[in-house]
Amino acid sequence: MEGDGGGGMTTPAELIAQARAAKRAALDELAGKRLLAGFGVSVPRSRVVQDAGAAAAACRELKPPLVLKIMSPDLLHKSDAGGVKVGLGSAAEVEDAVRAMMKQPAIESARIDGFLLEEMAPVGVEVVVGGLRDPQFGPLVMAGLGGVFVEVLADVAFRICPVTRLDAEEMLDELKGAALLRGARGRRPVSREAIVDVLLKVGGESGLLMTHGADIAEADINPLIVSERGAVAVDARFVLTQ
Amino acid sequence: MTKNEKRVTSNVIEQFRPLFEPKTVAVVGASTEGAALPNIFIRRIREFGYNGAIYPIHPAAKEIDGLPAYRSLGETPEPVDYAYIAIAAAQVPPLLEEARGRVRFAQVISSGFGEVDEGRELQLALVAAARTGGMRLIGPNCLGLHTPRGRVTFTETGPVEAGPVGVVSQSGGLGTDIIRRGLTRGLGFSGLVTVGNCADIGANDLLEFYLADAQTRVIGLYLETAGDGRRLFEILRGARAGKPVVILKGGRTRQGRAAAASHTGSLAGDDRAWVALSKQTGCVMADTLDGFIDALLAFQALAPQPRHPTRRVVLFGNGGGASVLATDQLSRIGLDVDTFERQTVDDLARLKLPPGTSITNPVDAPVGTLQQEDGRVAEKILEVIYGSGRPDALVMHLNLSAFVGRTRDEVLDNLVQAALRVQARFPGQAHFLLVLRSDGEPALEERKRVFRARAVALGIPVYDEIANAGQALAALAFHERFVQSRNR
């Protein structure tokens, strides 16, 4: 599921340098996902397009259902602005979605970098993997369960980077909602191994935060969708240090 | 240990030897009237048995407290291992500059440096002066150090033996509390250093010393800032919980942080990082001074059992309600006070104990039972419990007020001796902790004090309430589980 998005082979360091050169406080979604992909984290296959016609053409290279997302440095909350449309099954639906999105008031008045057209991740449990730079301890990595678990209950576990495999496993055991990963309420268990793997790629010995911790003030992979077989970073945000 | 690790260990030991075992001590700030803090320091180290050279430093006086005085740190007959400095802040940097490389460690007691806004620059000047003078600096804004092996102390203690507990305290006053309360409780120190603002030497440096030091088996840190948190993490992770480390961290809450910032003049870390530090390195986080001392005492007295981390606790003593409440509290902190299995209950029933004695866990044995055979009945009960109940820990709790006027004094001793004999027959099975409960009545407190001292002399950790013993056991259990999980 490696991403391409038309960006070619940009190294993680170059992605950060480009954002800094553009005086951006954060990496945009596409750059964030490329950064993750550079460390081996799975991201959806995607294409960046500029208009409805190109979007329809790009559908031939992607496997539906697809999701369309607006790319704009002005829109922090894409969904609130009407900039996310999920479950698109055909080129015609994609084309209509692009046209509709361009007419949203918040989007009409914003700077637009383009549209991100992505394959949708398989159904799974929503997990959050995050990172932040502690002034005294340096990079910390976080794991939590998505939705109300992280937003309302603050059911998260932090560790100081670099984490070991055992540290990462203990982070998951520590979550109050850990039973969801094991398949509570009649669902099938999801791959713990895949989450541990992402935690190591983000917060492990030669992971993303240990390598680029000085540049990253905060990181949010929300959600990471975890199924029985793997984990895909569906949205990613990296805030750069000042 | 690799060859490289050995070299680092012997380096850090050699580096700090003059601090912990000074052969020469300079004292700056003593007055000819003999009333200043440094004069008291001279008296205290003499009383503590220090018999190396003491060099008072004074701009004019020929003699202080009967000792010849010298004009500067650079003019003493022998180089100075440890200098104790308590003069006005602004006078300290010029004093250090004159040391000409003849001072190993200077501890600056004076305040008025980085802990207040107007002292920030002076602290930078202090660090530069220490470098020019060729010494390592401890403090400023601290109270001193307590090193039984070097017979040097800053606090009034009376005669004390060295012990296995090495402490670093970022607060001087709390350092005094730790020593005095700790000694009363039976803690023995391999050293305690108050480090104040940590302008040069910080808690991490002394942590490395204690980890390498053969006299130190247990380490306690009172911290208000992490200083270099990353280095703390790396040191602790590298140490693999080989020695238990207990951290009392001030400023873990938002309000506590505001107080800490005004106290030590630097930004306190975020609590979640401390929780992570504990989970990743096995260090125990204590929440209160008493909790800190309780945990250190447990680690001093009890050998961790990582092969069967503490979980099953047997409560044995007089006080039904107290043991019911304690059962609840222990289960809240992850310990089990499980009822005994059939076999154990049957075996206890065969002892035909007097009515009112419960024969399941918690074992409530009224004084009437405990005083049978002058207390030796406890041996039979504990023999059964250890034999088939398989506890990881035994907490013997004695409510002393219930013994008053009803028993002979030997009964308490006999109860403890009975427990120790059973302990000896089941080596490595259960941690043994004693709780002496009292009602605060002066005569009873005195009896408790005497009895506590006897128990402490036998190496038994003694607690005031079952809840405190429970918290200490939880700390021990946390350490044991960590060691077990990292050695699978």
Interface residues (C-beta under 8 A of the other chain):
Chain A: D134 P135 Q136 F137 G138 L140 F158 R159 I160 V163 L166 D167 E170 E174
Chain B: T225 A226 G227 D228 G229 R230 F233 L267 G269 D270 R272 A273 V275 A276 L277 K279 Q280 S485 R486
